Amino acid sequence: MEKTIFSLCLTCMLSMGAVMAQVANYDVVPLPQTVNLSAKPGFVLNESVSIMYPEGNADMQRNARFLSDYVKEMTQLVLGSQPLPAKAKLAKVGQGNVVLTLDASIQNEEGYTISVTDKNVTISGKTPAGVFLGIQTMRKSLPVLNEKPQAVTLPAVSIADEPRYAYRGMMLDCARHFFTVDFVKEYIDLLALHGMNRFHWHLTEDQGWRFEVKKYPKLTQIGAWRSGTTVGKNSGVDDGVLHGGFYTQDECREIVKYAADRYVTVIPEIDMPGHMLGALASYPELGCTGGPYEVSHLWGIFPDVLCMGKENTFKFIEDVLDELVAIFPSEYIHIGGDECPRTRWAECPLCQQRIKDEGLVAQEGKSKEDLLQGYFTRRIEKYLHEKGKKLIGWDELLNCNVDQSSTIMSWRGAEPGAKAAKLGHDVIMSPNKPMYFDHYQTDNLAHEPLAIGGLETVKDVYAFEPVAKELSADDARHILGVQANLWTEYVAYPHHAEYMVLPRMAALAEVQWLQPDSKDYDAFMVRLKRLKEIYDLHQWTVAQHVFK
């Protein structure tokens, strides 16, 4: 008898749980700016509902398709979509449906609103990008169901939302280790899920050149491959295994299109004038010594860099940029500029002649070789400007007297970013502490995969404030946004990459999206547990430390 009662109670509890699971919850990551729930009846989402979009708008039609796919993915419900004629009365044709619409009264370019009543659901944005972000919020509010329900209830609500920062990014290093086109697309999907809009794609390194340049075929015939990789942290043991790969220009276009469909801009990086052994091994005449050079098996910083005294160096870079900008429509091109030793330049007669010809004299703690890199950067920036592009570089550019028009990506801590903002540079905050996701996530390393070092927990990421206290309001306006980076010296496989970014990417999302006074770590952790259900649905590999 007791077993029968227990079974009945268990059945009842499971049934109640199933019913509760069929209700949406707007506590998502990142948290919207305002969520006003109503006690009025909500909307019943079932398979009789259509997703309606403005007739003739291809972006909104694609948005409708995305929403339909997300609803099916989360709930198993299959929703159709149909165009909304321009002259149709919304109150009539939109009743009982989900309506995607544009609203010019919304101020922020990526702002959106969501209205849920018992009659319909309306997702509005100033732009299709804003509507897409609203769709992501709706997606994350849905329950993850293993069996198709009759319906899912969306509680009545009014949501108004917009991001804090216009630049919300993540970087993936595909140069140290090569990742497939399919994984790059998955990475972009992760950005879209978390409300991010910039994919910084690191394409060249001492350990491999990954971008096809038709004018310089040896870059991918030679520079894209290394004959072995050091085991561990430059242990002296080499695995002797060929590693490499590259992205054809058609594959790059495919990735740019895939990202653009999700309102993510791809910012390519060709690191220069250092970190160039991939190019020097292919075309040794570009170096100061003439080689021989080899695509590196090791990690670190190497003295061989592009020669600044040769005009063919500049011709090479300009040719590469010509092919790059023809594929990547991004406003920005990232030229790296970090960790460039001056050893070869100090010894190279051609580089020293360039210094003399340009009248470069050591000043204010900057050597004449430092200023030689500044000359190189200004010249490349001018070329990019002629192509209608802007330059981003790492914060070492501050040591080179570059023009104020250069955008600085602050990685050696937050201080260079604050300094750059005070000097009038636009800034992307990407400090290694806590925005380097190749660092460890816990100090208990017994069962952790190898990482480069450091410790950046989910809580550390969440606590980061991009605007330094000493910045004035005018200077703070130069902080354009925030980015985290996944360097891949020790990350060779997709599941390892997923492990390093998840769930830290969720903490980053709230740093990018929320005003400081809206952040609450404990409340975030509750929302994160719900977001993890989507991670699990996709079978992504997630670090479990904060969930134990």
C-alpha positions in Angstrom: 0.0 0.0 0.0 2.8 2.4 0.9 4.5 1.7 -2.4 1.3 2.4 -4.3 0.8 5.8 -2.5 4.5 6.6 -3.1 4.1 5.8 -6.8 0.9 7.9 -7.1 2.7 10.8 -5.4 5.7 10.5 -7.6 3.5 10.4 -10.7 1.7 13.5 -9.5 5.0 15.3 -8.8 6.4 14.4 -12.3 3.2 15.5 -14.0 3.3 18.8 -12.1 7.0 19.2 -13.0 6.1 18.6 -16.7 3.4 21.3 -16.5 5.7 23.8 -14.8 8.4 23.1 -17.4 6.0 24.3 -20.1 6.1 27.9 -18.9 8.6 30.4 -20.2 10.9 32.2 -17.8 12.4 35.6 -18.7 15.3 35.3 -16.2 17.9 35.0 -19.0 21.5 35.8 -19.6 22.2 38.6 -20.3 19.4 40.0 -18.2 17.2 42.5 -20.1 17.3 46.1 -18.8 13.6 46.1 -17.8 11.2 43.2 -17.4 7.7 44.1 -16.3 5.6 41.0 -15.7 1.8 41.2 -15.6 -0.8 39.2 -13.7 -2.9 39.1 -16.9 -3.2 35.9 -18.9 -0.2 35.1 -21.1 0.1 33.8 -24.6 -0.4 30.2 -25.5 2.3 29.1 -27.9 1.2 26.1 -29.9 1.5 24.8 -33.5 -1.4 26.9 -34.7 0.7 30.0 -34.2 2.6 31.6 -37.1 5.6 33.9 -37.0 4.8 37.0 -39.0 7.4 39.4 -40.5 7.2 42.5 -42.8 6.6 41.5 -46.3 9.6 41.9 -48.6 12.2 42.2 -45.8 14.7 39.5 -46.3 16.5 40.1 -43.0 13.2 39.9 -41.1 12.2 36.8 -43.0 15.5 35.2 -41.9 14.8 36.3 -38.4 11.5 34.5 -38.5 13.2 31.4 -39.7 15.7 31.6 -36.8 12.9 32.0 -34.3 11.0 29.0 -35.8 14.2 26.9 -35.6 14.8 28.0 -32.0 11.3 27.2 -30.9 11.6 23.7 -32.4 15.0 23.2 -30.9 13.8 24.1 -27.4 10.2 22.8 -27.2 9.7 20.5 -30.2 6.9 22.7 -31.4 6.9 23.5 -35.2 5.8 27.0 -36.1 5.2 28.3 -39.6 6.0 31.8 -40.8 4.3 34.1 -43.2 4.8 37.7 -44.5 2.8 40.5 -43.0 1.4 42.7 -45.8 2.4 46.4 -45.4 -1.2 47.5 -45.5 -2.6 44.8 -43.2 -4.1 45.7 -39.9 -1.8 44.3 -37.2 -4.6 43.9 -34.7 -6.4 41.6 -37.1 -3.8 39.5 -38.8 -1.4 39.4 -35.8 -3.9 38.1 -33.4 -2.9 34.7 -32.1 0.5 34.9 -33.7 4.1 36.0 -33.0 4.8 39.3 -34.9 8.3 40.6 -35.7 8.3 44.3 -36.6 10.5 47.3 -36.9 10.0 50.4 -34.7 11.8 53.6 -35.6 11.0 55.1 -32.1 13.4 52.7 -30.4 16.6 54.8 -29.8 19.4 52.2 -29.7 20.4 50.6 -33.0 20.3 47.2 -31.3 17.5 48.0 -28.9 14.4 45.9 -28.8 11.1 45.4 -27.0 9.0 42.3 -26.4 5.3 42.5 -25.6 3.4 39.4 -24.6 -0.4 39.4 -24.1 -3.0 36.8 -24.4 -3.6 37.9 -27.9 -0.1 37.9 -29.4 3.6 38.3 -29.0 5.4 41.3 -30.6 9.1 41.5 -30.9 10.1 45.0 -32.1 13.5 46.4 -32.9 14.9 49.6 -34.4 16.8 47.4 -36.8 16.6 43.7 -37.8 19.7 43.2 -35.5 17.7 44.5 -32.6 14.8 42.1 -33.5 17.4 39.2 -33.6 18.6 40.1 -30.1 15.0 40.1 -28.9 14.6 36.7 -30.5 17.6 35.5 -28.5 15.9 36.6 -25.3 12.7 34.8 -26.3 14.7 31.7 -27.2 16.5 31.6 -23.8 13.2 32.1 -22.0 11.7 28.9 -23.4 11.9 25.6 -21.5 14.0 22.8 -22.9 11.6 20.0 -23.5 12.4 16.4 -24.6 8.8 15.7 -25.7 6.5 17.9 -27.7 3.9 19.6 -25.5 0.4 20.7 -26.5 1.5 24.2 -25.8 4.0 26.4 -23.9 2.7 29.4 -21.9 4.5 32.7 -22.3 3.6 34.9 -19.2 2.3 38.3 -20.0 5.3 40.7 -20.0 6.7 44.0 -21.3 10.4 43.9 -21.9 12.5 46.9 -23.1 16.2 46.3 -23.6 19.4 47.6 -25.1 23.1 46.8 -24.7 25.5 48.9 -22.7 28.2 48.6 -25.3 28.1 48.6 -29.1 31.2 46.4 -29.3 30.6 43.0 -27.6 33.2 40.5 -28.8 35.1 37.2 -28.5 38.4 36.3 -30.2 39.4 32.8 -31.4 43.0 32.1 -32.2 43.0 29.7 -35.2 46.7 30.2 -35.9 48.4 28.4 -33.0 45.9 25.5 -33.6 43.8 25.2 -36.7 40.0 24.8 -36.3 37.5 23.7 -39.0 35.0 25.9 -40.7 32.3 24.0 -38.8 33.8 24.8 -35.5 34.2 28.5 -36.4 30.5 28.6 -37.2 29.7 26.9 -33.9 31.8 29.6 -32.1 29.8 32.3 -34.0 26.6 30.5 -32.8 27.8 30.8 -29.2 28.4 34.6 -29.7 24.8 35.0 -31.0 23.4 33.0 -28.1 25.1 35.4 -25.7 24.1 38.6 -27.4 27.6 39.3 -28.9 28.2 41.0 -32.2 32.0 41.0 -32.9 34.0 37.9 -33.8 37.7 38.7 -33.7 39.4 36.1 -35.9 43.2 35.6 -35.3 44.5 34.3 -38.5 48.3 34.5 -38.6 51.1 33.6 -36.2 54.7 32.3 -35.9 53.0 28.8 -35.8 50.9 29.1 -38.9 49.4 31.3 -41.6 45.7 30.6 -42.1 44.4 33.1 -44.7 44.7 32.3 -48.4 46.4 35.1 -50.3 46.2 34.3 -54.1 49.1 36.6 -54.9 51.4 34.8 -52.4 50.5 31.1 -52.7 53.5 30.0 -50.6 51.8 31.5 -47.5 49.4 28.5 -47.5 51.7 26.0 -49.3 54.5 26.5 -46.7 53.4 29.0 -44.0 50.2 27.1 -43.0 52.0 24.0 -41.9 54.5 23.1 -39.2 56.2 19.7 -39.1 55.7 19.2 -35.4 54.5 20.8 -32.2 56.2 21.1 -28.9 54.9 18.8 -26.2 53.6 20.8 -23.2 55.3 24.1 -22.4 58.3 24.1 -24.7 59.5 20.9 -23.1 62.1 20.2 -25.7 60.1 17.2 -26.8 58.4 17.5 -30.2 55.5 15.4 -31.4 56.8 15.3 -35.0 53.3 15.4 -36.3 52.4 17.7 -39.2 49.8 20.3 -38.1 48.2 23.0 -40.1 45.5 24.1 -42.5 44.1 27.3 -43.9 40.9 29.0 -44.9 40.3 29.5 -48.6 38.9 32.8 -49.6 35.6 31.2 -50.4 35.5 29.6 -46.9 36.2 33.1 -45.4 33.3 34.5 -47.4 31.1 31.6 -46.2 32.0 32.4 -42.6 31.5 36.2 -43.1 28.0 35.4 -44.5 27.2 33.0 -41.7 28.2 35.6 -39.1 26.4 38.4 -40.9 23.1 36.4 -40.9 23.4 36.4 -37.1 24.4 40.1 -37.0 27.9 39.3 -36.0 30.8 41.2 -37.7 34.0 39.3 -38.4 37.1 41.3 -37.6 40.2 39.6 -39.1 43.6 39.9 -37.6 46.9 39.7 -39.6 49.5 40.2 -36.9 52.3 42.5 -38.0 55.2 43.3 -37.9 56.0 40.6 -35.3 54.6 37.1 -35.0 55.4 36.6 -38.7 57.4 33.4 -38.9 54.6 31.8 -41.0 55.1 34.6 -43.6 58.9 34.6 -43.3 59.2 30.9 -43.8 57.2 31.3 -47.0 59.0 34.5 -48.3 62.4 34.8 -46.4 63.3 38.0 -48.3 60.8 39.8 -46.1 63.0 39.4 -43.1 66.1 41.3 -42.0 68.5 38.4 -42.3 67.0 36.5 -45.2 66.6 33.3 -43.2 66.4 30.5 -43.3 63.2 30.6 -41.3 60.8 27.9 -40.1 57.2 27.9 -39.1 57.6 27.6 -35.3 57.1 24.4 -33.3 57.4 26.3 -30.1 55.4 29.0 -28.3 56.6 32.4 -27.3 58.1 35.5 -28.9 60.8 35.3 -31.6 63.3 37.9 -32.8 62.7 37.4 -36.5 60.1 39.9 -37.7 59.3 41.8 -40.9 62.1 44.0 -42.1 61.2 47.7 -41.9 63.9 48.8 -44.3 62.6 47.1 -47.4 59.9 48.5 -49.6 58.9 45.0 -50.6 57.8 44.5 -47.0 55.2 47.2 -47.4 54.2 46.0 -50.8 53.6 42.5 -49.3 51.4 43.9 -46.5 49.4 46.1 -48.9 48.8 43.2 -51.3 47.7 41.0 -48.4 45.4 43.7 -47.1 44.0 44.2 -50.6 42.7 40.6 -50.7 41.6 40.8 -47.0 39.4 43.8 -47.3 37.8 42.5 -50.4 36.4 39.6 -48.3 35.8 41.1 -44.9 33.4 44.0 -44.9 34.2 44.9 -41.3 34.8 48.6 -40.5 37.9 47.5 -38.6 40.9 45.5 -39.6 43.1 44.2 -36.7 46.9 44.4 -37.3 48.1 43.0 -34.0 51.3 45.0 -33.3 52.1 43.2 -30.1 55.3 41.5 -28.8 57.6 42.7 -31.6 61.2 42.5 -30.7 63.6 45.2 -32.0 66.7 43.0 -32.0 66.9 42.5 -35.8 66.0 46.1 -36.5 68.9 47.4 -34.3 71.3 45.2 -36.3 69.8 45.7 -39.8 71.5 48.4 -42.0 68.3 48.8 -44.0 66.2 49.4 -40.9 68.7 51.8 -39.5 68.7 53.7 -42.8 64.9 53.9 -42.7 65.2 55.3 -39.1 67.7 57.9 -40.4 65.6 58.8 -43.5 62.5 59.3 -41.4 64.3 61.3 -38.8 63.3 59.0 -36.0 65.0 60.0 -32.7 64.6 58.3 -29.3 62.3 60.3 -27.1 60.3 60.1 -23.8 61.4 56.5 -23.0 60.8 55.3 -26.6 63.7 54.0 -28.6 64.2 54.9 -32.2 63.2 51.3 -33.0 60.0 51.7 -31.1 59.3 54.7 -33.3 60.1 52.6 -36.3 57.2 50.4 -35.5 55.1 53.6 -35.2 56.2 54.6 -38.7 55.2 51.2 -40.0 51.8 51.4 -38.2 51.0 54.9 -39.4 51.8 53.9 -43.0 49.6 50.8 -42.8 46.8 52.8 -41.2 46.9 55.4 -43.9 46.6 52.6 -46.5 43.6 51.1 -44.6 42.0 54.5 -44.5 42.3 54.7 -48.2 40.3 51.4 -48.3 37.6 52.9 -46.0 38.8 50.8 -43.0 39.9 51.6 -39.5 42.8 50.1 -37.7 42.8 48.2 -34.4 46.0 47.0 -32.7 47.1 45.7 -29.3 48.1 48.2 -26.6 51.9 48.0 -27.4 51.0 50.5 -30.1 50.9 53.1 -27.4 54.7 52.8 -27.2 55.1 53.7 -30.8 53.6 57.2 -31.2 50.7 56.0 -33.4 48.0 58.3 -34.5 45.1 59.1 -32.3 42.8 57.5 -34.9 44.2 54.0 -34.1 41.8 52.0 -31.9 43.6 50.3 -29.0 42.8 46.8 -27.7 44.0 46.8 -24.1 45.4 43.4 -23.1 48.3 44.0 -20.7 45.8 44.8 -17.9 43.2 47.5 -17.8 45.7 50.3 -17.3 46.7 50.7 -21.0 43.1 51.0 -22.0 42.5 53.9 -19.5 45.7 55.5 -20.7 44.7 55.2 -24.3 41.2 56.7 -23.6 42.8 59.7 -21.9 45.0 60.2 -25.0 41.8 60.2 -27.2 42.1 56.7 -28.7 39.0 54.6 -29.0 39.5 51.5 -26.8 38.3 47.9 -26.6 38.9 46.5 -23.1 40.3 43.0 -23.3 42.7 42.7 -20.3 44.4 39.4 -19.7 43.0 39.5 -16.2 40.2 38.5 -16.4 39.5 38.3 -20.2 42.0 35.7 -21.3 40.0 32.5 -21.4 43.1 30.4 -22.1 43.8 30.8 -18.3 42.8 28.3 -15.7 39.3 28.5 -14.3 40.1 27.0 -10.9 43.1 26.7 -8.6 42.4 23.0 -8.2 44.4 21.8 -11.2 44.5 18.1 -10.5 41.9 17.3 -13.2 42.2 20.4 -15.4 43.5 20.3 -19.0 46.8 22.1 -19.6 46.5 25.9 -19.8 49.0 28.7 -20.3 48.6 29.7 -16.6 46.8 32.4 -14.7 43.4 32.1 -12.9 40.2 33.7 -14.2 37.1 32.3 -12.6 33.5 33.0 -13.7 33.2 35.3 -10.7 36.4 37.2 -11.7 35.0 37.7 -15.2 31.6 38.8 -13.9 33.2 41.4 -11.5 35.2 43.2 -14.3 34.3 46.9 -14.8 35.5 48.2 -18.1 35.6 51.9 -17.2 38.3 52.9 -14.7 37.2 55.1 -11.9 39.7 57.8 -12.8 38.3 58.3 -16.3 36.2 61.4 -16.9 32.8 61.1 -18.6 34.4 62.4 -21.8 37.3 59.9 -21.6 34.9 57.0 -20.7 33.1 57.5 -24.0 36.2 56.2 -25.8 35.6 52.7 -24.2 33.7 51.1 -27.1 33.3 47.7 -25.6 34.7 44.6 -24.1 36.2 41.4 -25.5 37.5 38.1 -24.2 40.1 36.0 -26.0 40.8 32.3 -26.5 44.4 31.8 -27.4 45.1 28.3 -28.4 48.7 27.3 -27.6 47.3 24.6 -25.4 43.9 24.3 -26.9 43.9 22.0 -29.9 40.4 20.5 -30.0 36.9 21.9 -30.3 35.7 20.3 -27.0 38.6 21.8 -25.2 37.8 25.2 -26.7 34.2 24.9 -25.6 35.4 24.0 -22.1 37.6 27.1 -21.8 34.8 29.5 -22.9 31.8 28.0 -21.2 30.4 29.3 -18.9 32.8 32.2 -18.7 31.3 33.6 -21.9 28.0 34.0 -20.0 29.7 36.2 -17.3 31.3 38.2 -20.1 27.9 38.7 -21.7 26.5 40.5 -18.6 29.7 42.7 -18.4 29.1 43.7 -22.0 25.3 44.2 -21.7 24.5 45.5 -18.2 25.1 48.7 -16.4 27.2 48.2 -13.3 24.4 48.8 -10.8 22.3 46.1 -12.5 24.8 43.3 -12.0 24.2 40.8 -9.3 26.4 37.7 -9.2 24.2 35.5 -7.1 21.2 36.3 -9.3 23.3 35.6 -12.3 24.2 32.2 -11.0 20.5 31.3 -10.9 20.1 32.4 -14.5 23.3 30.6 -15.5 21.9 27.3 -14.4 19.0 27.8 -16.8 21.3 28.8 -19.6 23.3 25.6 -19.0 20.3 23.7 -20.1 20.8 25.1 -23.6 24.6 24.3 -23.4 23.6 20.7 -22.6 21.0 20.6 -25.3 23.8 21.3 -27.8 26.1 18.8 -26.1 28.7 21.5 -25.6 31.5 20.7 -23.2 31.1 23.0 -20.2 33.4 23.6 -17.2 31.4 22.4 -14.1 33.2 24.2 -11.3 30.5 26.8 -10.5 27.7 24.2 -10.8 28.9 21.8 -8.1 
